[in-house]
Amino acid sequence: MKINQVEQIVGITKKNIRFYESQGLLHPTRNQENGYRDYTEDDIRLLQQIKLLRKLAVPIEEIRKLQTHRLSLAECLRRHTIHLDHEAKNIALTREMCEEMILSEESLHTLDALVYLEKMKLLEEGGTRFMDIQRNDRKRKKIEVTTAAIVMIALMAALIAMFYWTYTVEPIPFPLLLFVIAVPTVIIIGVFFALCQRLKEIEGGEEYEASNY
């Protein structure tokens, strides 16, 4: 079964299907004739399970533990309900602060942010969290892709240095030198632009989209 069919059956975008595959939650086979992914009924069932759990806001890492039998479904959901209770309290306190600001008839011009920031600091010291709940996930993904890009760029730079050193020891035609140096240089540029695009996706695209499915 092709990915377009899976997208229609499960109601998950191709981007998210590939995202879950990159996270190790899905392992489709490859068609040996054309190299395309070949999804089975088991893959469909697995994606439906993932979609359900993600709609319940179960983290990717918890789903991974479920799949590797390091965690039972009941224990996973018990832990998750505790987390949801904590988040509900955080949301309730955030709502109370918003209502307090509404009742005070604040405007942006008259808003004394420091007063509310001090209140938030006290609440945070008591365990309340006023932040994007996906912030840590995005930070982790950014570190991962940036590290991978730096390693690749470093390897290409080392390759350029090696080519140049070889040229100083045993000269080769200068046009050939330019060519062999141009290849890793183009790769470095490509990696840099790919990194920028990937960071942009993580910040506002794929991570948010996948969290809903």
MIZA-584868 format. One record per residue: residue number from 1; residue in one letter; z, x, y of N, C-alpha, C in turn. Coordinates in Angstrom, 2 decimals, always signed. Layout:
<rs>
[NUM; 'A'; [Z; X; Y]; [Z; X; Y]; [Z; X; Y]]
...
</rs>
This chain:
<rs>
[1; 'M'; [+0.00; +0.85; -1.19]; [+0.00; +0.00; +0.00]; [+0.00; +0.89; +1.25]]
[2; 'K'; [-0.88; +0.58; +2.20]; [-1.00; +1.38; +3.42]; [+0.06; +1.00; +4.44]]
[3; 'I'; [+0.26; +1.89; +5.41]; [+1.32; +1.70; +6.39]; [+1.06; +0.47; +7.26]]
[4; 'N'; [-0.21; +0.14; +7.50]; [-0.52; -1.05; +8.30]; [-0.04; -2.32; +7.60]]
[5; 'Q'; [-0.19; -2.35; +6.28]; [+0.28; -3.51; +5.51]; [+1.81; -3.59; +5.53]]
[6; 'V'; [+2.45; -2.43; +5.40]; [+3.91; -2.38; +5.43]; [+4.43; -2.88; +6.77]]
[7; 'E'; [+3.77; -2.47; +7.84]; [+4.15; -2.87; +9.19]; [+4.14; -4.40; +9.31]]
[8; 'Q'; [+3.14; -5.04; +8.75]; [+3.02; -6.50; +8.84]; [+4.05; -7.19; +7.95]]
[9; 'I'; [+4.27; -6.66; +6.75]; [+5.18; -7.30; +5.80]; [+6.63; -7.22; +6.26]]
[10; 'V'; [+7.04; -6.03; +6.68]; [+8.45; -5.81; +7.02]; [+8.76; -6.14; +8.47]]
[11; 'G'; [+7.74; -6.06; +9.33]; [+7.99; -6.30; +10.75]; [+8.60; -5.10; +11.44]]
[12; 'I'; [+8.26; -3.90; +10.98]; [+8.72; -2.65; +11.58]; [+7.49; -1.87; +12.02]]
[13; 'T'; [+7.52; -1.30; +13.20]; [+6.36; -0.57; +13.70]; [+6.12; +0.70; +12.89]]
[14; 'K'; [+4.89; +1.17; +12.94]; [+4.54; +2.41; +12.24]; [+5.38; +3.58; +12.76]]
[15; 'K'; [+5.66; +3.56; +14.04]; [+6.48; +4.63; +14.62]; [+7.86; +4.66; +13.97]]
[16; 'N'; [+8.45; +3.48; +13.79]; [+9.78; +3.43; +13.18]; [+9.75; +3.78; +11.70]]
[17; 'I'; [+8.69; +3.36; +11.01]; [+8.56; +3.71; +9.59]; [+8.53; +5.22; +9.44]]
[18; 'R'; [+7.75; +5.87; +10.28]; [+7.67; +7.34; +10.23]; [+8.99; +7.97; +10.68]]
[19; 'F'; [+9.65; +7.31; +11.62]; [+10.95; +7.81; +12.08]; [+11.96; +7.81; +10.94]]
[20; 'Y'; [+12.01; +6.71; +10.20]; [+12.95; +6.64; +9.07]; [+12.58; +7.65; +7.98]]
[21; 'E'; [+11.29; +7.88; +7.83]; [+10.87; +8.90; +6.87]; [+11.33; +10.28; +7.31]]
[22; 'S'; [+11.20; +10.56; +8.61]; [+11.63; +11.86; +9.14]; [+13.13; +12.05; +9.01]]
[23; 'Q'; [+13.87; +10.93; +8.97]; [+15.33; +10.99; +8.83]; [+15.76; +11.06; +7.37]]
[24; 'G'; [+14.80; +11.07; +6.46]; [+15.13; +11.19; +5.05]; [+15.57; +9.90; +4.40]]
[25; 'L'; [+15.31; +8.75; +5.06]; [+15.71; +7.46; +4.50]; [+14.61; +6.85; +3.64]]
[26; 'L'; [+13.42; +7.39; +3.74]; [+12.27; +6.83; +3.05]; [+11.41; +7.97; +2.53]]
[27; 'H'; [+10.94; +7.84; +1.29]; [+10.16; +8.93; +0.68]; [+8.92; +8.37; -0.02]]
[28; 'P'; [+7.93; +7.92; +0.75]; [+6.72; +7.38; +0.12]; [+5.92; +8.48; -0.56]]
[29; 'T'; [+5.19; +8.11; -1.60]; [+4.34; +9.08; -2.28]; [+3.05; +9.26; -1.49]]
[30; 'R'; [+2.30; +10.29; -1.85]; [+1.02; +10.56; -1.20]; [-0.12; +10.29; -2.18]]
[31; 'N'; [-1.14; +9.63; -1.70]; [-2.34; +9.42; -2.49]; [-3.06; +10.76; -2.65]]
[32; 'Q'; [-3.21; +11.23; -3.87]; [-3.79; +12.55; -4.10]; [-5.25; +12.62; -3.70]]
[33; 'E'; [-5.92; +11.49; -3.62]; [-7.34; +11.50; -3.28]; [-7.57; +11.69; -1.77]]
[34; 'N'; [-6.75; +11.01; -0.96]; [-6.98; +11.10; +0.48]; [-5.79; +11.63; +1.27]]
[35; 'G'; [-4.65; +11.83; +0.60]; [-3.48; +12.40; +1.28]; [-2.67; +11.39; +2.07]]
[36; 'Y'; [-3.09; +10.11; +2.10]; [-2.38; +9.09; +2.86]; [-1.10; +8.69; +2.13]]
[37; 'R'; [-0.13; +8.21; +2.91]; [+1.10; +7.68; +2.30]; [+0.77; +6.41; +1.52]]
[38; 'D'; [+1.39; +6.28; +0.36]; [+1.16; +5.11; -0.48]; [+2.51; +4.45; -0.72]]
[39; 'Y'; [+2.73; +3.31; -0.06]; [+4.02; +2.63; -0.13]; [+4.06; +1.66; -1.31]]
[40; 'T'; [+5.22; +1.59; -1.95]; [+5.41; +0.72; -3.11]; [+6.29; -0.46; -2.73]]
[41; 'E'; [+6.47; -1.36; -3.69]; [+7.37; -2.50; -3.48]; [+8.80; -2.02; -3.26]]
[42; 'D'; [+9.18; -0.93; -3.92]; [+10.52; -0.36; -3.72]; [+10.69; +0.13; -2.28]]
[43; 'D'; [+9.61; +0.72; -1.73]; [+9.66; +1.17; -0.33]; [+9.82; -0.02; +0.61]]
[44; 'I'; [+9.13; -1.11; +0.30]; [+9.24; -2.34; +1.11]; [+10.68; -2.83; +1.09]]
[45; 'R'; [+11.26; -2.90; -0.11]; [+12.64; -3.36; -0.25]; [+13.60; -2.45; +0.51]]
[46; 'L'; [+13.36; -1.14; +0.43]; [+14.21; -0.18; +1.12]; [+14.11; -0.35; +2.64]]
[47; 'L'; [+12.90; -0.55; +3.14]; [+12.72; -0.75; +4.58]; [+13.38; -2.04; +5.05]]
[48; 'Q'; [+13.33; -3.06; +4.23]; [+14.00; -4.31; +4.58]; [+15.51; -4.11; +4.66]]
[49; 'Q'; [+16.05; -3.31; +3.74]; [+17.48; -3.00; +3.79]; [+17.82; -2.23; +5.06]]
[50; 'I'; [+16.98; -1.24; +5.38]; [+17.20; -0.44; +6.58]; [+17.14; -1.32; +7.82]]
[51; 'K'; [+16.14; -2.21; +7.86]; [+15.99; -3.10; +9.01]; [+17.23; -3.96; +9.20]]
[52; 'L'; [+17.75; -4.51; +8.10]; [+18.95; -5.34; +8.17]; [+20.14; -4.54; +8.70]]
[53; 'L'; [+20.35; -3.37; +8.12]; [+21.51; -2.55; +8.51]; [+21.40; -2.07; +9.96]]
[54; 'R'; [+20.19; -1.74; +10.40]; [+20.01; -1.30; +11.79]; [+20.20; -2.46; +12.76]]
[55; 'K'; [+19.80; -3.67; +12.35]; [+20.05; -4.84; +13.19]; [+21.54; -5.12; +13.31]]
[56; 'L'; [+22.31; -4.69; +12.30]; [+23.76; -4.80; +12.36]; [+24.38; -3.60; +13.08]]
[57; 'A'; [+23.52; -2.70; +13.58]; [+23.94; -1.51; +14.34]; [+24.64; -0.48; +13.46]]
[58; 'V'; [+24.34; -0.47; +12.16]; [+24.88; +0.57; +11.28]; [+24.13; +1.87; +11.58]]
[59; 'P'; [+24.84; +2.97; +11.83]; [+24.19; +4.23; +12.18]; [+23.32; +4.78; +11.05]]
[60; 'I'; [+22.34; +5.58; +11.43]; [+21.43; +6.22; +10.48]; [+22.22; +7.02; +9.44]]
[61; 'E'; [+23.20; +7.80; +9.90]; [+23.96; +8.65; +9.00]; [+24.71; +7.83; +7.95]]
[62; 'E'; [+25.21; +6.66; +8.33]; [+25.90; +5.81; +7.37]; [+24.92; +5.28; +6.32]]
[63; 'I'; [+23.71; +4.93; +6.74]; [+22.70; +4.46; +5.80]; [+22.34; +5.58; +4.83]]
[64; 'R'; [+22.27; +6.80; +5.34]; [+21.97; +7.95; +4.48]; [+23.06; +8.12; +3.42]]
[65; 'K'; [+24.31; +7.93; +3.82]; [+25.42; +8.03; +2.86]; [+25.35; +6.93; +1.82]]
[66; 'L'; [+24.93; +5.74; +2.23]; [+24.77; +4.64; +1.28]; [+23.70; +4.99; +0.24]]
[67; 'Q'; [+22.59; +5.53; +0.71]; [+21.49; +5.84; -0.19]; [+21.83; +6.95; -1.18]]
[68; 'T'; [+22.69; +7.87; -0.76]; [+23.07; +8.99; -1.63]; [+24.36; +8.71; -2.39]]
[69; 'H'; [+24.81; +7.45; -2.33]; [+25.99; +7.00; -3.08]; [+27.28; +7.72; -2.68]]
[70; 'R'; [+27.31; +8.22; -1.45]; [+28.55; +8.81; -0.93]; [+29.43; +7.75; -0.28]]
[71; 'L'; [+28.91; +6.54; -0.18]; [+29.63; +5.46; +0.48]; [+29.15; +4.14; -0.12]]
[72; 'S'; [+30.10; +3.24; -0.39]; [+29.72; +1.92; -0.89]; [+29.37; +1.01; +0.28]]
[73; 'L'; [+28.61; -0.04; +0.01]; [+28.23; -0.97; +1.07]; [+29.47; -1.63; +1.67]]
[74; 'A'; [+30.42; -2.02; +0.80]; [+31.63; -2.69; +1.30]; [+32.42; -1.77; +2.23]]
[75; 'E'; [+32.60; -0.52; +1.81]; [+33.36; +0.43; +2.64]; [+32.61; +0.72; +3.93]]
[76; 'C'; [+31.30; +0.85; +3.85]; [+30.48; +1.09; +5.04]; [+30.66; -0.04; +6.06]]
[77; 'L'; [+30.60; -1.28; +5.59]; [+30.70; -2.42; +6.49]; [+32.12; -2.61; +7.01]]
[78; 'R'; [+33.12; -2.25; +6.20]; [+34.50; -2.31; +6.69]; [+34.69; -1.32; +7.84]]
[79; 'R'; [+34.20; -0.12; +7.63]; [+34.31; +0.89; +8.70]; [+33.53; +0.45; +9.93]]
[80; 'H'; [+32.40; -0.17; +9.69]; [+31.56; -0.59; +10.81]; [+32.21; -1.72; +11.60]]
[81; 'T'; [+32.87; -2.64; +10.91]; [+33.54; -3.74; +11.63]; [+34.68; -3.21; +12.50]]
[82; 'I'; [+35.36; -2.17; +12.03]; [+36.41; -1.53; +12.84]; [+35.78; -0.94; +14.10]]
[83; 'H'; [+34.65; -0.29; +13.92]; [+33.94; +0.29; +15.06]; [+33.48; -0.80; +16.03]]
[84; 'L'; [+32.97; -1.90; +15.48]; [+32.51; -3.02; +16.33]; [+33.68; -3.64; +17.09]]
[85; 'D'; [+34.84; -3.75; +16.44]; [+36.02; -4.27; +17.13]; [+36.38; -3.39; +18.32]]
[86; 'H'; [+36.31; -2.09; +18.10]; [+36.63; -1.14; +19.18]; [+35.62; -1.26; +20.31]]
[87; 'E'; [+34.33; -1.39; +19.94]; [+33.29; -1.53; +20.97]; [+33.45; -2.84; +21.73]]
[88; 'A'; [+33.86; -3.90; +21.00]; [+34.05; -5.21; +21.65]; [+35.15; -5.12; +22.71]]
[89; 'K'; [+36.22; -4.38; +22.40]; [+37.30; -4.20; +23.38]; [+36.79; -3.41; +24.59]]
[90; 'N'; [+35.98; -2.39; +24.32]; [+35.41; -1.62; +25.42]; [+34.53; -2.50; +26.31]]
[91; 'I'; [+33.72; -3.34; +25.68]; [+32.84; -4.23; +26.44]; [+33.65; -5.23; +27.24]]
[92; 'A'; [+34.72; -5.74; +26.63]; [+35.56; -6.71; +27.33]; [+36.19; -6.08; +28.58]]
[93; 'L'; [+36.66; -4.85; +28.46]; [+37.25; -4.16; +29.61]; [+36.19; -3.86; +30.66]]
[94; 'T'; [+35.00; -3.50; +30.21]; [+33.91; -3.25; +31.15]; [+33.56; -4.53; +31.90]]
[95; 'R'; [+33.53; -5.64; +31.18]; [+33.25; -6.93; +31.79]; [+34.32; -7.29; +32.82]]
[96; 'E'; [+35.59; -7.04; +32.48]; [+36.68; -7.34; +33.41]; [+36.53; -6.56; +34.71]]
[97; 'M'; [+36.11; -5.29; +34.57]; [+35.93; -4.48; +35.78]; [+34.77; -5.01; +36.61]]
[98; 'C'; [+33.70; -5.41; +35.95]; [+32.56; -5.98; +36.68]; [+32.98; -7.25; +37.42]]
[99; 'E'; [+33.74; -8.11; +36.75]; [+34.19; -9.35; +37.37]; [+35.13; -9.06; +38.54]]
[100; 'E'; [+35.96; -8.04; +38.38]; [+36.85; -7.66; +39.48]; [+36.06; -7.24; +40.71]]
[101; 'M'; [+34.97; -6.50; +40.48]; [+34.13; -6.06; +41.58]; [+33.40; -7.24; +42.22]]
[102; 'I'; [+33.01; -8.22; +41.39]; [+32.35; -9.42; +41.92]; [+33.30; -10.21; +42.81]]
[103; 'L'; [+34.54; -10.41; +42.31]; [+35.53; -11.19; +43.05]; [+35.93; -10.50; +44.36]]
[104; 'S'; [+35.87; -9.19; +44.37]; [+36.22; -8.46; +45.59]; [+35.11; -8.53; +46.63]]
[105; 'E'; [+33.96; -9.14; +46.22]; [+32.79; -9.30; +47.10]; [+32.35; -7.96; +47.67]]
[106; 'E'; [+32.33; -6.97; +46.78]; [+31.88; -5.64; +47.19]; [+30.38; -5.64; +47.44]]
[107; 'S'; [+29.97; -4.80; +48.37]; [+28.55; -4.50; +48.54]; [+28.41; -3.00; +48.29]]
[108; 'L'; [+27.19; -2.57; +48.08]; [+27.01; -1.14; +47.83]; [+27.48; -0.32; +49.02]]
[109; 'H'; [+27.32; -0.88; +50.21]; [+27.70; -0.14; +51.41]; [+29.22; +0.02; +51.51]]
[110; 'T'; [+29.96; -0.99; +51.06]; [+31.43; -0.94; +51.19]; [+32.12; -0.50; +49.91]]
[111; 'L'; [+31.37; -0.33; +48.84]; [+31.96; +0.00; +47.53]; [+32.64; +1.36; +47.56]]
[112; 'D'; [+33.94; +1.35; +47.24]; [+34.69; +2.60; +47.12]; [+34.69; +2.99; +45.64]]
[113; 'A'; [+33.67; +3.74; +45.23]; [+33.49; +4.07; +43.81]; [+34.67; +4.84; +43.25]]
[114; 'L'; [+35.30; +5.66; +44.08]; [+36.40; +6.50; +43.60]; [+37.54; +5.66; +43.03]]
[115; 'V'; [+37.82; +4.52; +43.67]; [+38.90; +3.65; +43.20]; [+38.62; +3.19; +41.78]]
[116; 'Y'; [+37.40; +2.75; +41.54]; [+37.05; +2.25; +40.21]; [+36.92; +3.40; +39.20]]
[117; 'L'; [+36.45; +4.53; +39.67]; [+36.35; +5.69; +38.77]; [+37.73; +6.12; +38.29]]
[118; 'E'; [+38.71; +6.03; +39.16]; [+40.08; +6.38; +38.78]; [+40.61; +5.38; +37.74]]
[119; 'K'; [+40.29; +4.11; +37.93]; [+40.69; +3.10; +36.94]; [+40.02; +3.36; +35.60]]
[120; 'M'; [+38.74; +3.71; +35.67]; [+38.00; +4.00; +34.44]; [+38.57; +5.22; +33.74]]
[121; 'K'; [+38.99; +6.22; +34.51]; [+39.57; +7.43; +33.93]; [+40.83; +7.10; +33.16]]
[122; 'L'; [+41.67; +6.23; +33.73]; [+42.90; +5.84; +33.06]; [+42.60; +5.08; +31.77]]
[123; 'L'; [+41.59; +4.19; +31.84]; [+41.21; +3.43; +30.65]; [+40.62; +4.35; +29.58]]
[124; 'E'; [+39.84; +5.33; +30.00]; [+39.24; +6.26; +29.05]; [+40.30; +7.12; +28.37]]
[125; 'E'; [+41.34; +7.45; +29.13]; [+42.44; +8.21; +28.53]; [+43.16; +7.38; +27.47]]
[126; 'G'; [+43.05; +6.05; +27.59]; [+43.65; +5.16; +26.61]; [+42.72; +4.81; +25.46]]
[127; 'G'; [+41.52; +5.40; +25.48]; [+40.59; +5.20; +24.36]; [+39.37; +4.37; +24.68]]
[128; 'T'; [+39.30; +3.81; +25.89]; [+38.12; +3.03; +26.26]; [+36.95; +3.97; +26.53]]
[129; 'R'; [+35.76; +3.53; +26.17]; [+34.58; +4.37; +26.37]; [+33.59; +3.67; +27.27]]
[130; 'F'; [+33.37; +4.22; +28.45]; [+32.38; +3.70; +29.40]; [+31.16; +4.62; +29.35]]
[131; 'M'; [+30.32; +4.45; +28.36]; [+29.14; +5.30; +28.27]; [+28.12; +4.67; +27.35]]
[132; 'D'; [+26.91; +5.22; +27.39]; [+25.83; +4.77; +26.53]; [+26.21; +5.08; +25.08]]
[133; 'I'; [+26.26; +4.07; +24.22]; [+26.69; +4.29; +22.85]; [+25.69; +5.13; +22.06]]
[134; 'Q'; [+24.47; +5.28; +22.61]; [+23.47; +6.09; +21.91]; [+23.33; +7.48; +22.53]]
[135; 'R'; [+24.20; +7.80; +23.45]; [+24.07; +9.07; +24.16]; [+24.18; +10.26; +23.21]]
[136; 'N'; [+25.15; +10.22; +22.30]; [+25.34; +11.34; +21.39]; [+24.16; +11.51; +20.44]]
[137; 'D'; [+23.59; +10.36; +19.99]; [+22.43; +10.45; +19.11]; [+21.26; +11.12; +19.83]]
[138; 'R'; [+21.03; +10.73; +21.06]; [+19.92; +11.31; +21.82]; [+20.16; +12.80; +22.06]]
[139; 'K'; [+21.40; +13.16; +22.36]; [+21.72; +14.56; +22.61]; [+21.46; +15.40; +21.36]]
[140; 'R'; [+21.87; +14.87; +20.20]; [+21.67; +15.61; +18.95]; [+20.19; +15.80; +18.67]]
[141; 'K'; [+19.39; +14.75; +18.85]; [+17.96; +14.85; +18.59]; [+17.30; +15.83; +19.56]]
[142; 'K'; [+17.74; +15.82; +20.81]; [+17.17; +16.75; +21.78]; [+17.44; +18.19; +21.39]]
[143; 'I'; [+18.66; +18.45; +20.92]; [+19.02; +19.81; +20.49]; [+18.15; +20.23; +19.31]]
[144; 'E'; [+17.96; +19.32; +18.36]; [+17.18; +19.63; +17.16]; [+15.74; +19.99; +17.51]]
[145; 'V'; [+15.07; +19.13; +18.31]; [+13.66; +19.37; +18.60]; [+13.49; +20.58; +19.53]]
[146; 'T'; [+14.43; +20.78; +20.43]; [+14.36; +21.94; +21.33]; [+14.53; +23.23; +20.54]]
[147; 'T'; [+15.46; +23.24; +19.61]; [+15.68; +24.42; +18.78]; [+14.44; +24.75; +17.97]]
[148; 'A'; [+13.85; +23.72; +17.36]; [+12.63; +23.93; +16.56]; [+11.50; +24.48; +17.43]]
[149; 'A'; [+11.36; +23.97; +18.64]; [+10.31; +24.43; +19.55]; [+10.55; +25.88; +19.96]]
[150; 'I'; [+11.80; +26.21; +20.25]; [+12.13; +27.59; +20.65]; [+11.82; +28.57; +19.53]]
[151; 'V'; [+12.16; +28.18; +18.30]; [+11.88; +29.05; +17.15]; [+10.37; +29.28; +17.01]]
[152; 'M'; [+9.59; +28.20; +17.13]; [+8.14; +28.34; +17.01]; [+7.56; +29.20; +18.14]]
[153; 'I'; [+8.02; +28.98; +19.35]; [+7.54; +29.78; +20.49]; [+7.91; +31.24; +20.31]]
[154; 'A'; [+9.13; +31.49; +19.82]; [+9.57; +32.87; +19.60]; [+8.70; +33.56; +18.54]]
[155; 'L'; [+8.36; +32.83; +17.49]; [+7.51; +33.39; +16.44]; [+6.12; +33.73; +16.98]]
[156; 'M'; [+5.57; +32.83; +17.78]; [+4.24; +33.08; +18.35]; [+4.28; +34.25; +19.34]]
[157; 'A'; [+5.37; +34.34; +20.12]; [+5.52; +35.45; +21.05]; [+5.63; +36.77; +20.30]]
[158; 'A'; [+6.36; +36.76; +19.18]; [+6.49; +37.96; +18.35]; [+5.13; +38.35; +17.77]]
[159; 'L'; [+4.34; +37.34; +17.41]; [+3.00; +37.60; +16.88]; [+2.11; +38.25; +17.93]]
[160; 'I'; [+2.20; +37.74; +19.17]; [+1.43; +38.34; +20.27]; [+1.84; +39.78; +20.47]]
[161; 'A'; [+3.16; +40.04; +20.47]; [+3.67; +41.41; +20.64]; [+3.18; +42.32; +19.53]]
[162; 'M'; [+3.15; +41.79; +18.30]; [+2.68; +42.60; +17.17]; [+1.20; +42.94; +17.31]]
[163; 'F'; [+0.40; +41.95; +17.74]; [-1.02; +42.21; +17.94]; [-1.23; +43.29; +19.01]]
[164; 'Y'; [-0.46; +43.19; +20.09]; [-0.61; +44.16; +21.17]; [-0.18; +45.55; +20.71]]
[165; 'W'; [+0.91; +45.62; +19.95]; [+1.38; +46.92; +19.44]; [+0.34; +47.53; +18.50]]
[166; 'T'; [-0.27; +46.69; +17.66]; [-1.32; +47.16; +16.76]; [-2.50; +47.71; +17.54]]
[167; 'Y'; [-2.81; +47.05; +18.64]; [-3.91; +47.49; +19.49]; [-3.63; +48.87; +20.11]]
[168; 'T'; [-2.39; +49.12; +20.49]; [-2.04; +50.42; +21.09]; [-2.05; +51.54; +20.05]]
[169; 'V'; [-1.76; +51.19; +18.78]; [-1.75; +52.20; +17.72]; [-3.15; +52.47; +17.19]]
[170; 'E'; [-3.84; +51.38; +16.93]; [-5.21; +51.49; +16.39]; [-6.09; +50.50; +17.13]]
[171; 'P'; [-6.69; +50.95; +18.23]; [-7.47; +50.05; +19.08]; [-8.54; +49.28; +18.32]]
[172; 'I'; [-8.67; +48.01; +18.69]; [-9.73; +47.16; +18.18]; [-10.55; +46.69; +19.38]]
[173; 'P'; [-11.74; +46.14; +19.15]; [-12.53; +45.65; +20.30]; [-11.71; +44.70; +21.16]]
[174; 'F'; [-11.78; +44.94; +22.47]; [-10.96; +44.15; +23.39]; [-11.22; +42.64; +23.28]]
[175; 'P'; [-12.47; +42.18; +23.14]; [-12.70; +40.74; +22.98]; [-11.97; +40.17; +21.76]]
[176; 'L'; [-11.92; +40.96; +20.68]; [-11.22; +40.52; +19.48]; [-9.72; +40.42; +19.76]]
[177; 'L'; [-9.20; +41.38; +20.51]; [-7.78; +41.34; +20.88]; [-7.47; +40.08; +21.68]]
[178; 'L'; [-8.34; +39.78; +22.64]; [-8.14; +38.57; +23.45]; [-8.13; +37.32; +22.58]]
[179; 'F'; [-9.01; +37.30; +21.59]; [-9.10; +36.13; +20.72]; [-7.83; +35.96; +19.90]]
[180; 'V'; [-7.36; +37.05; +19.26]; [-6.18; +36.93; +18.39]; [-4.92; +36.64; +19.20]]
[181; 'I'; [-4.91; +37.05; +20.47]; [-3.77; +36.73; +21.33]; [-3.87; +35.30; +21.86]]
[182; 'A'; [-5.11; +34.85; +22.08]; [-5.31; +33.49; +22.63]; [-4.83; +32.42; +21.67]]
[183; 'V'; [-4.99; +32.65; +20.37]; [-4.61; +31.63; +19.38]; [-3.11; +31.31; +19.46]]
[184; 'P'; [-2.20; +32.31; +19.32]; [-0.77; +31.98; +19.44]; [-0.39; +31.50; +20.84]]
[185; 'T'; [-1.13; +31.96; +21.86]; [-0.84; +31.50; +23.22]; [-1.12; +30.00; +23.35]]
[186; 'V'; [-2.24; +29.57; +22.79]; [-2.57; +28.13; +22.80]; [-1.51; +27.35; +22.03]]
[187; 'I'; [-1.05; +27.92; +20.91]; [-0.01; +27.25; +20.12]; [+1.27; +27.11; +20.93]]
[188; 'I'; [+1.64; +28.15; +21.66]; [+2.84; +28.10; +22.50]; [+2.73; +26.99; +23.54]]
[189; 'I'; [+1.56; +26.92; +24.19]; [+1.35; +25.88; +25.20]; [+1.42; +24.50; +24.55]]
[190; 'G'; [+0.80; +24.37; +23.37]; [+0.82; +23.08; +22.68]; [+2.23; +22.67; +22.28]]
[191; 'V'; [+3.01; +23.63; +21.79]; [+4.39; +23.34; +21.40]; [+5.20; +22.90; +22.61]]
[192; 'F'; [+4.99; +23.56; +23.74]; [+5.72; +23.23; +24.96]; [+5.44; +21.79; +25.40]]
[193; 'F'; [+4.16; +21.41; +25.41]; [+3.81; +20.06; +25.84]; [+4.28; +19.03; +24.80]]
[194; 'A'; [+4.21; +19.40; +23.52]; [+4.71; +18.49; +22.47]; [+6.21; +18.28; +22.61]]
[195; 'L'; [+6.92; +19.36; +22.97]; [+8.37; +19.26; +23.17]; [+8.68; +18.31; +24.33]]
[196; 'C'; [+7.95; +18.46; +25.42]; [+8.17; +17.57; +26.57]; [+7.95; +16.12; +26.19]]
[197; 'Q'; [+6.88; +15.85; +25.43]; [+6.57; +14.49; +25.02]; [+7.64; +13.95; +24.08]]
[198; 'R'; [+8.10; +14.82; +23.16]; [+9.12; +14.38; +22.19]; [+10.43; +14.07; +22.89]]
[199; 'L'; [+10.83; +14.89; +23.85]; [+12.06; +14.64; +24.59]; [+11.96; +13.33; +25.37]]
[200; 'K'; [+10.78; +13.06; +25.89]; [+10.56; +11.80; +26.61]; [+10.71; +10.62; +25.66]]
[201; 'E'; [+10.16; +10.74; +24.44]; [+10.28; +9.66; +23.46]; [+11.73; +9.41; +23.08]]
[202; 'I'; [+12.46; +10.50; +22.87]; [+13.86; +10.37; +22.47]; [+14.66; +9.69; +23.57]]
[203; 'E'; [+14.39; +10.06; +24.80]; [+15.17; +9.52; +25.92]; [+14.94; +8.03; +26.12]]
[204; 'G'; [+13.70; +7.60; +25.97]; [+13.45; +6.19; +26.30]; [+12.57; +5.42; +25.36]]
[205; 'G'; [+12.20; +6.01; +24.24]; [+11.27; +5.31; +23.37]; [+11.75; +5.12; +21.96]]
[206; 'E'; [+11.44; +6.07; +21.12]; [+11.63; +5.90; +19.69]; [+13.07; +5.61; +19.29]]
[207; 'E'; [+14.03; +6.33; +19.86]; [+15.41; +6.13; +19.46]; [+15.87; +4.71; +19.76]]
[208; 'Y'; [+15.53; +4.20; +20.95]; [+15.94; +2.84; +21.30]; [+15.23; +1.82; +20.42]]
[209; 'E'; [+13.94; +2.06; +20.16]; [+13.17; +1.12; +19.36]; [+13.73; +1.09; +17.94]]
[210; 'A'; [+13.97; +2.26; +17.36]; [+14.44; +2.32; +15.99]; [+15.84; +1.73; +15.84]]
[211; 'S'; [+16.62; +1.76; +16.88]; [+17.98; +1.23; +16.78]; [+17.97; -0.29; +16.59]]
[212; 'N'; [+16.87; -0.94; +16.92]; [+16.77; -2.38; +16.78]; [+16.23; -2.82; +15.43]]
[213; 'Y'; [+15.69; -1.86; +14.68]; [+15.09; -2.22; +13.39]; [+15.55; -1.27; +12.30]]
</rs>
